[in-house]
Amino acid sequence: MFSQTETYKEDTSDNKELYTTIFKSYDSLISYLPKEHKLLLYYYQDKGNFLIRDDTIAAKKYYLKAFEFTDSSAYYKPFRYSLNSHLARVSLKTKNYKKGLQYLKYAEKNANEKDSLMNKYVLSIYRYRLYEGLHKTDSTLYYLKRAQQLWSEVSLERSIIATAEIKIQLDTLEKEKKNLALSEENSKKNNIIIIILTVVVLGSAISVLLLKNVNKKRLLAQQQKELEEQKNITLLREQEMITINAMVSGQEKERKRVAEDLHDNLGSVLATLKLHFENLKMNREQKKIDQQVLFDKTEHLIDEAYLKVRSMAHAKNAGVIATQGLLPAVQLMAEKISSAHLVAIEVIHFGLEKRLENSLEITLFRIIQELVTNIIKHASASQATVNISQYENTITILVEDNGKGMDITRISLTKGMGIHSIQKRIEYLEGTFNIDTTSGKGTTVIMNIPNR
């Protein structure tokens, strides 16, 4: 059953600020419910209880709204009892004493015989106050005595309940003490058993471990001996493999070096020699140049090819590069090719006052030689320029021609020994390699190589 607010605290509330905060959230949540929702019955009753001290009229309005959600069924009897009691309280505060007695009459019709003494006490207090307002002395005294009698019963009931609760607490505490003592005794016994078992288990485990350790040491010694023997055999095999790999690697490097020398040195000479033979064919008919001069130049190129093959056979880095340096070697090569009267090659240089390291000079010469050979074979150019310059610690080489150019997207730079070989050499030298070419507008190759 719903308990009533005690009337002797009509004008005060110990938790007004807390209730105000709670009802702000309560109001916000209720606003989402439809108007016919059953939960509004509880909300309107609670709202009336919240407002009754400060705004009695508003409280009455919410109680009456709550009535709209009830009917005559037994389920709603507790609600009708509670709401009539609240409205009697409103009538008391508004001094409408007769109306208040009517509400109490309705409340009693919906009362439960098993209702709490506290609720009966509150109703008696309401009747006492209402009759007091009507100046009916007999009824006032009757219900005052009735309220006092009920309050004595309430106090007695509370004392009995409190005594029972204390007895329960004491009995519980006594049981807990007994249980704790029993638990401690069992715990001691269990601890003794655990200690004995632990000693036994540890003793057994130590014995087993000692035995295993002896066997393990014997086994490890045997395995160690076998591992040493295996290690020696493996080491001998590895040394044999290293020797074989070194031989194979050396042979592979030598093959690659010979192939690159043939491609870089002899290839360019043979390309130039081919140009001279073509000139001999054309000159035989047109007689523009002295035939003997062409024969002499051709013979000279054949001799040079022979010398290069001989030099390669003796694995010497001889020739102009070893004796005079990169620039004279490039100039001599350009002079020989230009004398064939098919491609005029101009050599431009800047900042090459000192010679470079010998292996670097040889590598750069072979790169320039390969690029010039490509111009002769593929570019159909009449003019080419080789620009070699050094600024601080960077060597820049620019080789360009006025030939037919190429579509770089259709050329595979990873196949063959030409451009791909040059790229790999530049990467090895930690330099950069770029090609700028357009069909019909010639080709420019730019390389930047660090000189450490």
Secondary structure, DSSP 8 states (H G I E B T S, - for coil): ------GGGTT--TTHHHHHHHHHHHHHHHTTS-TT-THHHHHHHHHHHHHTTT-HHHHHHHHHHHHTT--SSGGGHHHHHHHHHHHHHHHHHTT-HHHHHHHHHHHHHT--TT--HHHHHHHHHHHHHHHHHTT-HHHHHHHHHHHHHHHHHHHHHHHHHHHHHHHHHHHHHHHHHHHHHHHHHHHHHHHHHHHHHHHHHHHHHHHHHHHHHHHHHHHHHHHHHHHHHHHHHHHHHHHHHHHHHHHHHHHHHHHHHHHHHIIIIIHHHHHHHHHHHHHHHHHHHH--S-HHHHHHHHHHHHHHHHHHHHHHHTT---HHHHHT-HHHHHHHHHHHHHTTTS-EEEEEEES--S---HHHHHHHHHHHHHHHHHIIIII--SEEEEEEEEETTEEEEEEEE-S----GGGS-TTSSSSHHHHHHHHHHTT-EEEEEE-TTS-EEEEEEEE--
